[in-house]
Amino acid sequence: MLRIPAAVIRTVNEAEGTATRVGALELPRPADLGELAWRLGVGALTAAVGLFVLFRLNAWPPHEDETLALFTGRGSLHELIETVLGQRGGAPLHFVLAWIVAHLGGGLLELRLFSALFGVASVPLLALLARRLTDRLVAIVAVGVVAASWMLLFHAIYARMYSLFLFTSALSYLALLHALEQRNRRAWVLWALAVFACVATHPYGALVLGSQGLYVLCLRRWREALPAFGAVGVLGIPFWRADLVLGGRFDVGVGGGGVKLGGVDSTLRYFAHVAGDFTAGWSIPRTIVVGVASIGFVLLARERRSSAILSACAVVAPAMFFLALRVRSGLASPESRHLIFLLPFFATCLALPLVRSAQRQRLAVPAVAIAVLGLAALEVAWGFHKTALLYEGEQSRRVEARHEASAWLAGTGRRDDVLFGYDPLFLGAWERDRDFSRTVAPRADAQLALNVLGSAPKPLGRGVWVLDASDRNNFVQKLTIPVRHPRGASRFDVRGFGPFLVIRSREPTRTVREYLLQTQAVQHLGQDLMLGDADINLLTAERGLGLRSLAAAGGPR
């Protein structure tokens, strides 16, 4: 009988099992090589996003919403929570991060680093979620699509809550799948923590929670999930109340009164707009992309029914909300960034048919690779179209003028000055002088402005306003602005810095009415200079004066 050497048998068995030994070298299994390649691919894409974000961190000019977060964080933590939950409305987690930055002596750069951290960390998280929904190959292509997306890259730099929202929402979806798989208390506690962080990040976190509840109902697993959902519902009461406060500020509600967001047609157009900002928003490429993603959803339903159900629930929950939504203010219209939590599902559905076509026909592999690279190029082009300054940087003349204006404000300001709006020039002044004025009258909410002015120490100090000829809301952006005085020129000190006109009252405004009247005069000048924000700023001043007149007619307040 032929005897096969034991070493040969051991080598064959190892090749089929764990590993193959060649001398002292242990070769990894093919499965291990696939896993290693997947991890290296995700790591490379994550590193690419990280490098872009770090190199472009200061490219995008400071924005008033970034100023708002840091200025809100200048007080105590109690004041911050009271302001966000009780007065402004919304979710506080991003503002808590801004509070940490402000109290550690940081500024805009440090707050943007938080956005960069969560934006970059979202890449491997999205890869894991896409892998749970499908497989490794689809996941790596999906992450390739996401890595070039304007939606990710811009919000990984912009110091608002949207990269944090993407991170926490993806984490909560992963935690939900893990909890449904493990079926133990620890897994449900982890999910509750993840989704609670999501809800604390953005008001639309409630839609993420709603989509996950809908998914559990579709799977008929509500009995085991009920305690965890109930705990989140009770612990989230302060956030639900804050959402009502936010909705009340912009006259948003559900049910009778007001005008619907637009019905089925406009809701579909909104979702198409979101898909365009995920990839490329021009009509032809957007139509193609949506068509491919629709095919991908059908394939997903055939291959993994539960993944298709979760993806559908993630879309259906916000769609139902928008169909029921009624608004009385144009300021409340949702933007594409509000649905950033749909990005991993959309990218997965988009990648799935590309990968499957490449797997079924070897000749299709080059075509699919070209399609993915072409889509990435279109995504970059769309990002350049949306926010060119993110890619080419702010003009040096504007940067110099901004620094000069902020330095002048910091050097000549008083602690009782009353600032109008969260202008980035005020942020630059505060970064130079931490004793810079804390009294800011919001420019797009008359009632909130009255609340701030009413609670400010009396008599009120000097009013400070900024007109910006280079603002993107203007019909034409310019790097210079004529130095002109508002009506009643003797009451104002006016300084020009490139495109910025800094206007300050010579004497304290003393009363709320006088401050609003001077604001009115400044915004009339803004209209004369054809500045885009002047209309809404003027409306705030006029509404504030009107509300004060109504209050006076009804008796003392």
C-alpha positions in Angstrom: 0.0 0.0 0.0 1.2 3.5 -0.9 2.0 5.5 2.2 1.5 9.3 1.9 3.9 11.2 4.2 2.2 12.8 7.1 3.8 16.1 6.3 2.0 16.1 2.9 -1.3 15.2 4.5 -0.8 18.0 7.1 0.0 20.5 4.3 -3.2 19.6 2.4 -5.4 19.7 5.5 -3.9 23.1 6.5 -4.6 24.5 3.0 -8.2 23.6 3.3 -8.4 24.8 6.9 -6.4 27.4 8.7 -3.2 28.1 6.9 -0.4 26.5 4.8 3.2 26.2 6.1 6.1 26.6 3.8 9.1 25.9 6.0 8.8 28.3 8.9 6.5 30.7 7.0 2.8 30.5 7.6 0.7 31.8 4.6 -2.7 33.3 5.4 -5.8 31.7 4.1 -7.5 33.2 1.0 -10.3 34.4 3.3 -7.7 36.1 5.4 -6.2 37.8 2.3 -9.7 39.0 1.4 -10.3 40.4 4.8 -6.8 42.0 4.8 -7.4 43.6 1.4 -10.8 44.9 2.6 -9.3 46.5 5.7 -6.5 48.0 3.7 -8.9 49.4 1.2 -11.1 51.0 3.9 -8.0 52.3 5.7 -6.7 53.9 2.5 -10.0 55.6 1.7 -10.3 56.8 5.3 -6.7 58.2 5.1 -7.5 59.9 1.8 -10.6 61.6 3.4 -8.5 62.5 6.5 -5.7 64.1 4.4 -8.2 66.2 2.3 -10.0 67.4 5.4 -6.9 68.4 7.3 -5.4 70.2 4.3 -8.6 72.1 3.6 -9.6 72.7 7.2 -9.1 76.5 6.9 -10.1 76.8 3.3 -13.8 77.4 3.9 -14.4 80.9 5.3 -15.8 81.2 8.9 -19.6 81.1 8.9 -22.2 82.6 11.2 -23.5 79.2 12.3 -20.1 78.2 13.5 -19.9 81.6 15.4 -23.3 80.8 16.9 -22.1 77.5 18.4 -19.0 78.9 19.9 -20.7 82.0 21.3 -23.5 79.9 22.8 -20.7 77.9 24.5 -19.1 80.9 26.2 -21.3 80.8 29.3 -21.8 78.0 31.9 -22.9 74.6 30.9 -26.2 75.3 32.6 -26.7 78.4 30.5 -25.9 76.5 27.4 -28.4 73.7 28.1 -31.1 76.3 29.0 -30.4 78.3 25.8 -30.4 75.4 23.5 -33.2 73.3 24.9 -35.4 76.1 26.3 -34.9 79.1 24.0 -33.4 78.2 20.6 -34.6 74.6 20.4 -32.7 71.7 18.8 -30.2 69.1 20.1 -27.4 70.1 22.4 -24.5 67.6 21.8 -22.7 69.7 19.2 -23.1 72.8 21.4 -21.6 70.8 24.4 -18.6 70.1 22.2 -18.4 73.9 21.4 -18.7 74.6 25.1 -15.7 72.3 25.7 -13.7 74.0 23.0 -14.5 77.5 24.3 -13.7 76.7 27.9 -10.4 75.1 26.9 -9.4 78.3 25.2 -10.0 77.1 21.7 -11.7 78.7 18.7 -13.0 77.9 15.3 -10.0 75.7 14.3 -10.5 73.4 17.3 -14.2 73.2 16.7 -13.6 72.2 13.1 -11.2 69.5 14.3 -14.2 67.9 16.0 -16.1 67.9 12.8 -13.1 66.5 11.0 -12.7 63.8 13.6 -16.3 62.6 13.3 -16.3 63.0 9.5 -13.2 60.8 9.1 -14.4 58.3 11.7 -17.6 57.9 9.8 -15.8 56.3 6.8 -14.9 53.0 8.5 -18.3 53.1 10.3 -20.1 53.4 7.0 -18.0 50.6 5.6 -19.1 48.3 8.5 -22.7 49.2 8.0 -22.6 48.6 4.3 -20.9 45.3 4.9 -23.6 44.2 7.3 -26.2 45.2 4.7 -24.5 43.3 1.8 -20.9 42.1 1.6 -17.3 43.3 1.7 -16.9 44.0 -2.0 -20.1 46.1 -2.2 -19.1 47.9 1.0 -15.7 49.0 -0.3 -17.2 50.3 -3.5 -19.9 52.1 -1.4 -17.2 53.7 0.7 -15.4 54.7 -2.4 -18.5 56.6 -3.5 -18.9 58.2 -0.1 -15.3 59.2 0.2 -15.6 61.7 -2.8 -19.1 62.9 -1.8 -19.5 66.6 -1.2 -21.9 65.7 1.6 -19.2 64.0 3.6 -16.2 66.3 2.7 -17.9 69.6 3.3 -19.5 68.6 6.5 -16.3 67.1 7.8 -14.9 70.7 7.6 -17.9 72.8 8.4 -18.1 73.2 12.2 -21.7 72.2 12.6 -23.3 69.0 13.8 -23.7 67.1 10.5 -20.6 65.0 10.6 -21.4 64.1 14.2 -25.0 63.3 13.0 -23.7 61.0 10.3 -21.4 59.2 12.8 -24.0 58.7 15.5 -26.8 57.7 13.1 -24.6 55.1 11.4 -23.4 53.9 14.8 -27.0 53.5 16.0 -28.0 51.5 12.9 -25.1 49.2 13.5 -25.9 48.9 17.2 -29.6 48.0 16.3 -28.5 45.2 14.0 -26.1 43.9 16.7 -28.9 44.0 19.3 -31.4 42.2 17.1 -28.7 39.6 16.4 -27.4 39.1 20.0 -30.8 39.4 21.8 -29.4 40.3 25.1 -29.7 43.2 27.5 -26.1 44.5 27.0 -26.6 44.8 23.3 -29.8 46.8 23.7 -28.2 49.1 26.2 -25.4 49.8 23.7 -28.1 50.6 21.1 -29.9 52.9 23.5 -26.7 54.8 24.1 -25.9 55.1 20.4 -29.4 56.2 19.4 -29.7 58.6 22.3 -26.4 60.3 21.1 -28.0 60.5 17.7 -31.1 62.1 19.1 -29.0 64.5 21.1 -27.1 65.5 18.0 -29.9 66.7 15.7 -33.7 67.1 15.8 -33.9 64.7 12.8 -32.4 62.1 15.1 -36.0 61.4 15.9 -36.5 60.3 12.3 -33.6 57.9 12.7 -35.2 56.5 15.8 -38.6 56.3 14.0 -37.0 54.4 11.1 -35.5 51.9 13.5 -38.8 51.5 15.4 -40.5 50.8 12.0 -37.9 48.2 11.1 -38.4 46.4 14.4 -42.2 46.4 13.8 -41.6 45.0 10.3 -39.5 42.2 11.7 -42.1 41.6 14.4 -39.4 41.9 17.1 -41.1 44.7 19.1 -41.6 42.7 22.3 -37.8 42.4 22.9 -37.1 45.9 21.7 -39.9 47.7 23.6 -38.0 48.3 26.9 -35.0 49.9 25.1 -37.3 52.0 22.9 -39.3 53.0 25.9 -36.2 54.1 27.8 -35.0 56.2 24.9 -38.5 57.7 24.6 -38.6 58.7 28.3 -35.0 59.9 28.5 -35.4 61.9 25.3 -38.3 64.0 26.7 -36.1 67.1 27.0 -35.2 66.7 23.3 -38.7 66.2 22.2 -39.7 69.4 24.0 -36.7 71.3 22.5 -37.9 70.1 19.0 -41.3 71.7 19.7 -39.5 74.9 20.7 -37.5 74.9 17.5 -40.6 74.1 15.4 -42.5 77.0 17.2 -39.7 79.5 16.3 -40.1 78.7 12.6 -43.9 78.0 12.6 -43.5 74.3 11.8 -46.1 71.7 12.8 -48.0 68.6 11.9 -51.7 68.7 11.1 -54.0 71.6 10.3 -53.0 75.2 9.6 -50.3 76.5 7.4 -49.1 75.0 4.1 -47.9 71.5 3.6 -44.3 71.0 2.6 -45.6 70.3 -0.9 -47.1 66.9 -1.1 -45.8 63.8 -2.8 -44.3 65.6 -5.9 -42.2 68.1 -3.9 -41.2 65.4 -1.4 -39.9 63.3 -4.2 -38.1 66.3 -5.7 -36.6 66.9 -2.3 -35.3 63.3 -2.1 -33.9 63.6 -5.6 -32.1 66.8 -4.5 -30.7 64.9 -1.6 -29.4 62.1 -3.9 -27.8 64.8 -6.1 -25.9 66.3 -3.1 -24.8 62.8 -2.2 -23.3 62.4 -5.6 -23.7 64.9 -8.5 -26.7 67.1 -8.6 -26.9 67.9 -12.3 -30.1 66.5 -13.9 -28.6 63.9 -16.2 -26.0 62.3 -13.8 -28.5 62.5 -10.9 -31.2 60.7 -13.0 -28.7 58.0 -13.9 -27.5 57.6 -10.3 -31.0 57.4 -8.9 -31.9 54.8 -11.5 -28.9 52.7 -10.7 -29.6 53.0 -6.9 -33.2 51.9 -7.6 -31.9 48.8 -9.4 -29.6 48.2 -6.4 -32.5 48.3 -4.0 -34.3 45.7 -6.1 -31.2 43.5 -6.0 -30.9 44.1 -2.3 -34.4 42.9 -1.7 -33.7 39.7 -3.7 -30.4 39.0 -1.9 -31.0 40.2 1.6 -34.6 41.0 2.4 -33.9 42.3 5.9 -31.3 44.8 4.6 -33.8 46.0 2.0 -36.4 46.5 4.7 -34.1 48.5 6.9 -33.1 50.7 3.9 -36.7 51.2 3.0 -37.6 52.1 6.6 -34.7 54.7 6.7 -36.4 56.4 3.7 -40.0 55.9 4.6 -39.8 57.5 8.1 -38.6 60.9 6.9 -41.0 60.7 3.8 -44.0 60.2 6.1 -42.8 63.1 8.3 -42.4 65.5 5.3 -45.8 64.5 3.9 -47.4 65.5 7.2 -45.3 68.5 7.8 -46.9 72.0 7.6 -44.8 75.1 7.6 -45.6 78.8 7.8 -42.0 80.1 7.3 -39.7 79.7 4.4 -36.8 79.4 6.8 -38.0 76.0 7.9 -37.5 74.2 4.5 -35.4 71.1 4.9 -32.0 70.9 3.3 -30.2 67.9 1.9 -27.8 67.8 4.9 -30.8 67.0 7.1 -31.0 63.5 5.6 -27.2 62.8 5.8 -28.1 59.7 7.7 -29.4 58.1 4.5 -25.9 58.4 2.9 -24.7 54.8 3.7 -28.0 53.2 2.5 -27.9 55.2 -0.8 -24.3 54.4 -1.4 -24.9 50.7 -0.8 -27.8 50.6 -3.2 -25.7 52.5 -5.7 -22.7 50.1 -5.4 -24.6 46.9 -5.4 -25.5 46.6 -9.1 -22.1 47.8 -10.1 -20.4 45.1 -8.2 -22.8 42.4 -9.3 -22.4 43.3 -13.0 -18.6 43.1 -12.6 -18.9 39.7 -10.8 -21.1 38.1 -13.5 -19.2 39.3 -16.5 -15.4 39.6 -16.2 -15.3 42.0 -19.2 -17.5 44.4 -17.2 -14.9 44.9 -14.5 -13.0 47.7 -16.4 -16.3 49.3 -17.3 -17.4 49.3 -13.7 -14.1 50.7 -12.5 -14.3 53.5 -15.0 -17.9 54.1 -13.9 -16.9 54.4 -10.2 -13.9 56.7 -11.0 -16.1 58.8 -13.3 -18.7 59.1 -10.6 -16.0 60.2 -8.1 -14.9 62.9 -10.6 -18.5 64.1 -11.0 -18.8 64.2 -7.2 -15.7 66.4 -6.9 -17.0 68.6 -9.7 -20.4 68.9 -7.9 -18.6 69.8 -4.7 -16.6 72.5 -6.6 -19.9 73.8 -8.0 -21.6 73.9 -4.5 -18.7 75.3 -2.5 -15.8 76.3 -4.7 -14.0 77.9 -1.8 -13.7 74.5 -0.1 -11.4 73.4 -3.0 -9.7 76.7 -4.0 -9.6 78.5 -0.7 -10.8 82.0 0.4 -9.3 84.9 -1.5 -6.3 86.4 0.3 -7.6 89.9 0.1 -10.8 88.9 1.9 -8.8 87.0 4.6 -6.6 90.0 5.2 -9.7 92.3 5.4 -11.5 89.9 7.7 -8.5 89.8 10.1 -8.1 93.6 10.0 -11.8 94.2 10.8 -11.8 91.6 13.6 -8.7 93.2 15.1 -10.3 96.7 15.0 -13.4 95.3 16.7 -11.4 93.6 19.4 -9.2 96.7 20.0 -12.1 99.2 20.2 -15.0 97.1 21.5 -16.7 97.4 24.8 -18.2 94.6 26.9 -21.7 96.1 26.7 -21.7 96.5 22.9 -24.8 94.9 21.3 -23.9 92.8 18.3 -26.4 92.1 15.5 -26.2 88.5 14.3 -23.4 86.0 14.7 -21.1 87.5 12.1 -17.7 85.8 11.7 -16.0 89.1 12.3 -17.3 89.0 15.8 -15.9 85.5 16.2 -12.5 86.7 15.1 -12.7 89.6 17.6 -13.6 87.2 20.4 -10.7 84.9 19.5 -8.4 87.9 20.0 -10.2 89.2 23.2 -12.1 86.8 25.3 -13.8 89.7 27.1 -15.5 90.7 23.8 -19.2 91.4 24.1 -21.5 88.5 24.9 -24.8 90.2 23.9 -25.8 89.1 20.4 -29.3 89.8 18.9 -30.1 87.0 16.5 -30.8 88.4 13.0 -33.4 85.9 11.7 -35.8 85.6 14.6 -37.6 88.7 15.9 -39.0 87.1 19.1 -35.7 85.6 20.1 -34.0 88.9 19.4 -36.5 90.6 21.6 -35.8 88.0 24.4 -32.1 88.7 24.2 -32.4 92.5 24.1 -35.0 92.4 26.9 -32.8 90.4 29.2 -29.6 92.3 28.4 -28.3 94.8 31.1 -29.9 98.3 30.7 -29.2 100.8 29.4 -28.1 99.0 26.2 -24.6 99.7 24.9 -23.5 100.6 21.4 -25.0 98.7 18.5 -22.6 97.0 16.1 -23.5 95.8 12.6 -21.6 94.3 9.7 -22.4 94.5 6.0 -20.6 92.1 3.7 -20.4 92.7 0.0 -18.7 89.3 -0.6 -21.4 87.2 1.1 -22.6 84.3 -1.0 -26.2 85.3 -0.5 -25.6 88.5 -2.5 -26.6 88.7 -6.1 -23.0 89.7 -7.0 -20.1 89.1 -4.7 -17.5 91.9 -4.5 -14.2 92.4 -2.6 -14.8 96.0 -2.0 -17.7 98.0 -0.5 -18.3 101.8 -0.6 -18.0 103.4 2.8 -21.4 105.0 3.3 -23.4 106.0 6.4 -26.9 104.9 7.2 -29.6 107.6 7.5 -28.8 109.8 10.5 -25.1 109.6 9.7 -24.0 111.5 12.8 -25.2 108.7 15.0 -22.8 106.1 13.4 -19.1 105.4 13.1 -18.4 103.5 9.9 -15.2 101.7 8.9 -14.5 99.9 5.6 -12.3 96.8 5.4 -12.2 95.4 1.9 -15.7 93.9 1.4 -16.8 94.5 5.0 -18.5 97.6 6.3 -18.4 97.7 10.1 -21.0 100.1 11.5 -21.2 101.1 15.1 -23.4 103.6 16.9 -21.4 106.4 18.4 -23.4 106.5 21.6 -25.1 103.7 23.6 -28.5 102.8 22.1 -30.0 102.6 25.7 -33.4 101.1 24.8 -34.6 98.1 22.8 -36.7 100.4 20.6 -33.7 102.7 19.8 -31.5 99.7 19.0 -34.1 98.3 16.6 -34.6 101.7 14.9 -30.9 101.9 14.3 -30.8 98.4 13.0 -33.6 99.4 10.6 -31.5 102.3 9.3 -28.5 100.0 8.8 -30.5 97.4 6.9 -32.0 100.1 4.6 -28.4 100.9 3.7 -27.8 97.2 3.1 -30.7 97.1 0.7 -29.3 100.2 -1.1 -26.1 98.3 -1.5 -28.0 95.2 -2.9 -26.9 92.9 -0.1 -28.8 89.6 0.1 -29.3 89.4 3.9 -30.6 92.9 4.3 -34.2 92.0 3.6 -34.5 89.3 6.3 -32.5 91.5 8.7 -34.8 94.4 8.1 -37.8 92.2 8.6 -36.4 91.1 12.0 -36.1 94.7 13.1 -39.6 95.7 11.8 -41.2 92.6 13.4 -39.4 93.4 16.6 -40.8 96.9 16.6 -44.2 95.6 15.8 -44.2 93.0 18.6 -43.1 95.7 21.0 -46.0 97.9 19.9 -48.5 95.1 20.3 -47.1 94.4 23.8 -47.4 98.0 24.7 -51.0 98.2 23.5 -51.8 95.1 25.6 -50.3 96.6 28.7 -46.9 96.4 30.4 -45.0 93.2 30.1 
